Every structure is written in structure tokens, then in C-alpha cells.
Amino acid sequence: MFKLREKIIDARMDLFCASGAHRLAAPFTRGRGAILTFHHVRPAAARGFSPNRRLEIEPEFLDALLGHLRRCGYRFLSLDEALESLAEPAPAKAPFVALTFDDGYRDLVEFALPVLERHRAPFIAYVTTDYAEGAGRLWWTELEASIARLDRIEIDAGGEFFTAKAASVSEKAQAFDRLYWRLRAGSEAELLRVAAALCAQAGIEPSSFAKRLCLDWGDLASLAQHELATIGAHSVSYARLAKLDSEAARAEIAESRARIALKLEIDVRHFCYPVGDPTSAGPREFALACDLGFTSGVTTTPGVLLPEHLGAPFSLPRISVNGRHQKIAAMDVLLSGAPFALMNPGRGARAA
């Protein structure tokens, strides 16, 4: 099902790129601007099996994209400035982009920051506090690493026995896709249990990924002092909040903010919902972020920022800069807002 959805998206992107229809629609569909989502920014690795590649782009593409946006007249704003611009009664002639980086990866500092400095582009880094402490679970990375090592997958998952061949790259990709979405449909505890069990079969230590891939508190303290940087909260453990009871979800949001404020001695105004799709964050989570005193909450629901989002600041959409679409033409299509207007004719904001 997911592969079919990807093919449909690819076909629509190709159609827009070929026809140029998005350029005609842009004045009516692009809204005031957009929030862009980034995860990993790092040099490409030569590996055939890479199901999480959509979460990474190369530094050269980030550089090319920001240069292109600047030449096209986009304003680079911090998230606070973007919300202020959204509140202006008359839209500015030039649209804006706000840049967001999820999870707190080391490559933000190693590879993305020099590019951001060169373009004078402000950004917000959303920090998962367990990752900063080297104790969190990057379960999607655990799944990829485990399946990469194993030739066959046999495990109880979601109350059913899961088995799949995993000898070739294509078999590994199919196994990952099937298992990933089975686990995404279940509970947080089951997802983590299965990921850990697969790591044990493959001889991998689950906690090794956060320690190796994520910024620690010392790194984050330095980043927080950077003139272009804002630090936001991304929960304690990266749990899908909608899968938790209300008390646990509130604790994930509140404690992440408190830990960051204590460790970095800063005010934390913005929240990012883990995973961020409608199955992971909804009206209850939006209300919790509001009640806990945040200024905004961002989702992974795709879309541009419309004037009505000013009334729903805890369910803001973003555009993912996807590693599968490292093409300027594809980003032009997305930033035009045309695909989202086609997907959502009402163009309404999700209510907080």
C-alpha cells in the first residue's frame, strides 16, 4: 500500500513538473509561505538497502535549494518570525520559508550548519531529550540495521508470527516495508519490543544509534548559542503521543520542555509531534501543547501555511524535503501549494 502511494505521488510530481501547471496556480495556492522539514543532512552513502533514505539529503542539495529559494525571492524566517508574518493583515509580496530539523542529529552541526550560515538562514532544531542523553530508541534505524544484517526475518510481531526472506536487497526492502507498517499500526511498547528483539538477533545494541547519531547536551548547549538557531522540544522518548494515555502524553511533552530548559537554560516555545501524522498526533495532543504553554506545534501533515493557520498554531503543516526527491523542480512544485490544494480542496487548517 505504501509503495503504491509513493508511485501515485511520484506520478503527480512528474505531471506537475512536465506541465508547469503549478506555476500558474502558485499565486492562488502557495499561501503565505511554508515550513520545511529536514532530518539528516549528510554525504550520500553507497548502500543498496536504504529504506530510510527519504529522511536524508545531501549537503550539496541543501546548498542548491537555499540558493534557489533566495534567488526566487523567498524570505528566510525563524519560526517566530514566520508566525508573526502569518499574523500580518496584508500578505507580503514575497513568501517565506522556515527551516526545521527534527530529532537533533549530529549531522545538523557537521554538514547542515555551514550551509545555513552561508545563506544566513535561521532554523529550529527539535530535540528529543532521551536522544541527547544517549538513551533513546531510533527504532526505524534499528529496523533497517537489523534487516540489513539478517538473511531471514522470523519474529512475533503484533500478535502474529512474521516471517520474510531477507537475502537480497529487494527482499530486505519488502520485509522492511511490511514489518514497518505492521508495527506502526500497533502500540508503542510492541514496536520497541520487536525492534529490540530484531537487534538482538542481528547482534546490535539498540542504544548505540542515539549515542552515535545524535547531539548530546554539550553539543546542544553550543548550538543553542548560535545566532541562527532556535531549540524546540520533540518529546522525551519520541513516543507516538496518540498511542499513549493522556497522562503519559502530557508527561512526554512537559518533561521534554523542562529538561531542555534546565540543561540549556533557554525558553522553549515550540513543539514538534513525534512522527506527526494523524495517527500519531491529533486534537488531544494539539490541546496538550497549547495547555502546556507552547507557542506552536508542528505536524508532518503536508501543506503550505495559509492565513487560517493563525487560528490553529498547534497543528501546523510542513513540507518534507524528501531524500527521494532531491530535485529543485520537485521543491518548486511543493512550494507552489498546488498539490495540496488538489488533495485538500477546502484548504482548511486542522483544528487545535
C-alpha positions in Angstrom: 0.0 0.0 0.0 2.8 2.4 0.9 4.7 1.7 -2.3 1.6 2.3 -4.3 1.1 5.7 -2.5 4.7 6.6 -3.3 4.1 5.8 -7.0 1.0 7.9 -7.1 2.9 10.8 -5.5 5.7 10.4 -8.0 3.4 10.4 -10.9 1.7 13.6 -9.7 5.0 15.3 -9.2 6.1 14.3 -12.7 2.9 15.6 -14.2 3.3 19.0 -12.5 6.9 19.2 -13.5 6.1 18.4 -17.1 3.1 20.6 -17.5 4.2 23.6 -15.4 0.6 23.9 -14.1 1.9 24.6 -10.6 3.5 27.9 -11.7 0.1 29.2 -12.9 -1.6 28.1 -9.7 1.1 29.3 -7.3 -0.3 32.9 -6.8 -3.5 31.4 -5.6 -2.3 28.2 -3.8 1.1 28.9 -2.2 -0.3 30.7 0.8 1.9 33.0 2.9 4.9 30.6 2.9 5.9 27.2 4.2 7.7 25.3 7.0 10.3 22.9 5.6 11.2 19.6 7.4 14.7 18.2 7.4 16.1 15.2 9.2 19.6 14.0 8.1 21.8 16.2 6.0 24.9 14.2 5.2 27.0 12.9 2.3 25.4 10.0 0.4 26.4 6.6 1.5 26.9 3.7 -1.0 24.3 1.2 0.2 21.7 -0.7 -1.8 19.3 -1.3 1.0 18.3 2.1 2.5 14.6 2.3 3.3 15.1 5.4 5.4 16.8 7.3 2.6 13.8 9.6 2.4 14.9 11.0 5.7 18.2 12.3 4.4 19.5 14.7 1.8 23.0 15.7 0.7 24.6 19.0 1.9 25.0 19.9 -1.8 21.3 19.7 -2.3 20.6 21.8 0.8 23.0 24.4 -0.6 21.4 24.4 -4.0 17.9 24.6 -2.6 18.6 27.5 -0.3 20.4 29.4 -3.1 17.5 28.7 -5.5 14.9 29.9 -2.9 16.9 33.1 -2.3 17.1 33.8 -6.0 13.3 33.2 -6.3 12.7 35.9 -3.6 11.8 33.7 -0.7 12.4 35.2 2.8 14.2 33.0 5.3 12.5 33.5 8.6 12.7 31.9 12.0 9.6 30.1 13.1 8.7 33.0 15.4 9.1 35.4 12.5 7.0 33.2 10.3 4.1 33.2 12.7 4.4 37.0 13.0 4.3 37.2 9.2 1.3 35.0 9.1 -0.5 37.3 11.5 0.0 40.4 9.3 -3.3 41.6 7.8 -1.9 42.0 4.3 0.4 39.4 2.9 3.9 40.4 2.0 4.8 40.2 -1.7 7.5 37.6 -1.1 6.6 34.3 0.5 8.7 32.9 3.4 10.2 29.6 4.4 11.0 28.5 7.9 13.5 25.6 8.3 13.0 22.9 10.8 15.3 20.0 11.7 13.9 17.0 13.6 15.4 14.7 16.2 18.7 16.5 16.9 21.2 14.7 14.7 24.9 15.4 14.7 25.0 16.0 11.0 22.9 19.2 11.6 26.1 20.7 13.0 28.6 18.8 10.9 27.1 19.3 7.5 23.9 21.4 7.5 25.1 24.3 9.7 27.9 25.5 7.4 25.3 25.7 4.6 22.8 27.5 6.8 25.5 30.0 7.8 26.5 30.7 4.2 22.9 31.5 3.3 22.1 33.3 6.6 19.1 31.0 7.1 17.6 30.8 10.6 16.4 27.4 11.7 14.8 25.5 14.6 16.2 22.2 15.9 13.6 20.0 17.6 15.3 18.0 20.4 14.2 14.6 21.7 15.7 14.6 25.2 16.4 10.9 25.5 18.5 11.1 22.3 20.5 13.9 23.8 21.2 11.7 26.8 22.3 8.8 24.6 19.5 6.6 25.9 16.7 6.9 23.3 15.5 4.4 20.7 15.7 5.3 17.0 13.5 2.3 16.2 13.3 2.9 12.4 17.1 2.9 12.2 17.2 -0.2 14.4 14.9 -2.0 11.9 17.0 -1.0 8.9 20.2 -2.1 10.5 18.9 -5.4 11.7 17.3 -6.4 8.4 20.5 -5.3 6.7 22.4 -8.0 8.7 19.8 -10.8 8.6 19.0 -13.1 5.7 15.6 -14.1 7.1 13.2 -12.4 9.4 11.3 -14.6 11.9 9.6 -12.9 14.8 6.3 -12.5 16.7 5.1 -9.0 15.8 1.7 -7.5 16.5 0.3 -10.7 17.9 1.2 -12.7 14.7 4.2 -14.5 13.6 6.1 -12.5 11.0 8.4 -14.3 8.5 10.1 -12.9 5.4 13.1 -13.7 3.2 15.8 -11.0 3.5 18.8 -12.3 1.5 18.6 -9.8 -1.4 18.2 -6.0 -1.4 14.7 -6.3 -2.9 13.7 -9.0 -0.3 15.1 -6.8 2.5 13.1 -3.8 1.2 9.9 -5.8 1.1 10.5 -7.2 4.5 11.1 -3.7 6.0 8.1 -2.2 4.4 5.7 -5.0 5.6 7.1 -5.0 9.1 7.4 -1.3 9.5 3.7 -0.6 8.7 2.6 -3.6 10.8 4.4 -2.1 13.8 3.2 1.4 13.0 -0.4 0.1 13.3 0.2 -1.2 16.8 1.3 0.0 20.2 4.4 1.9 21.1 5.5 -0.9 23.5 5.2 -3.6 20.9 7.1 -1.5 18.3 10.0 -1.1 20.6 9.9 -4.7 21.8 10.1 -6.0 18.2 12.8 -3.6 17.2 14.9 -4.6 20.2 14.3 -8.3 19.5 15.5 -7.9 15.9 18.6 -6.1 17.1 19.3 -9.0 19.5 19.1 -11.4 16.6 21.4 -9.3 14.5 23.9 -8.6 17.3 23.2 -4.9 17.5 22.9 -2.7 20.6 19.8 -0.5 20.2 21.1 2.4 22.3 24.2 2.7 20.1 22.3 4.7 17.5 21.4 7.6 19.7 24.9 7.8 21.1 26.4 7.8 17.6 23.9 9.8 15.6 22.5 12.4 17.9 23.9 15.6 19.5 24.5 15.4 23.3 23.7 18.2 25.8 27.2 19.7 25.4 26.7 19.9 21.6 23.2 21.3 22.0 24.4 24.0 24.5 26.8 25.3 21.9 24.1 25.1 19.2 21.6 27.0 21.3 24.0 30.0 21.4 24.2 30.2 17.7 22.6 33.4 16.3 20.6 31.4 13.7 19.4 28.7 15.9 16.2 28.1 17.9 15.8 25.0 20.0 12.4 23.3 20.2 11.0 20.2 22.0 10.3 16.9 20.3 9.2 14.8 23.4 11.2 12.8 25.8 11.4 9.4 24.1 10.0 10.1 20.6 6.8 8.1 21.5 3.8 8.5 19.2 1.7 10.5 21.6 -1.7 9.5 20.3 -0.8 5.9 21.2 -0.3 6.9 24.9 -2.9 7.7 27.6 -3.4 11.3 28.3 -1.2 11.5 31.4 1.7 9.8 29.6 1.3 12.1 26.6 1.3 15.2 28.8 4.4 14.0 30.6 6.3 13.4 27.3 5.5 17.0 26.2 6.0 18.7 29.5 9.1 16.9 30.6 10.9 17.4 27.3 10.4 21.1 27.6 11.5 21.1 31.3 14.7 19.1 30.5 15.7 21.3 27.7 15.1 24.5 29.7 17.1 23.1 32.6 20.0 21.8 30.5 20.3 24.6 28.1 19.0 27.5 30.2 16.6 28.7 27.5 12.9 29.3 27.0 11.4 26.5 24.9 8.4 27.9 22.9 7.8 25.4 20.1 6.9 21.7 20.0 7.2 19.0 17.2 4.9 15.9 17.5 6.9 12.7 17.0 6.1 11.0 13.7 3.5 13.8 13.4 0.9 12.2 11.1 -2.8 12.0 12.1 -2.4 8.5 13.7 0.4 9.9 16.0 -0.9 13.3 16.9 -4.4 14.7 16.9 -6.7 17.2 18.6 -5.9 15.8 22.1 -2.1 16.4 21.5 -2.7 19.8 20.0 -4.7 20.8 23.1 -2.0 19.5 25.4 0.7 21.5 23.7 -1.5 24.6 24.0 -2.3 24.0 27.6 1.4 23.5 28.5 2.2 27.0 27.2 3.9 26.4 23.9 3.6 28.9 21.1 3.2 26.4 18.3 3.1 22.7 17.4 4.2 21.3 14.0 3.0 18.1 12.4 4.1 16.1 9.3 0.9 16.8 7.5 2.0 18.2 4.2 1.0 21.7 3.2 1.8 25.3 3.0 0.9 28.0 5.6 -2.5 29.7 5.0 -3.9 32.7 6.9 -6.3 30.3 8.7 -3.4 28.5 10.3 -3.0 31.5 12.5 -6.1 30.2 14.3 -4.6 26.7 14.6 -1.0 27.2 15.6 -0.7 23.8 17.3 -1.4 21.8 14.1 0.9 23.4 11.6 1.6 21.6 8.3 5.1 21.2 6.9 6.7 20.2 3.6 9.2 17.4 3.9 12.4 17.8 2.0 12.5 14.2 1.0 15.7 12.3 0.1 13.8 10.6 -2.7 13.1 13.9 -4.4 16.4 15.8 -4.3 15.3 17.9 -7.3 14.8 21.7 -7.3 11.8 21.2 -9.7 10.1 18.9 -7.2 10.5 21.5 -4.4 9.1 24.2 -6.7 6.0 22.1 -7.2 5.5 21.5 -3.5 6.2 25.2 -2.5 3.6 26.3 -5.1 1.0 24.7 -2.8 -0.8 23.3 -5.9 -0.6 19.6 -4.9 -2.0 20.3 -1.5 -4.9 22.4 -2.9 -5.6 19.4 -5.2 -5.5 17.0 -2.3 -7.5 19.3 0.1 -9.9 21.4 -1.9 -11.3 23.0 1.2 -7.8 24.2 2.2 -8.8 24.3 5.8 -6.4 24.1 8.7 -6.6 21.2 11.1 -8.2 22.5 14.3 -6.2 22.6 17.5 
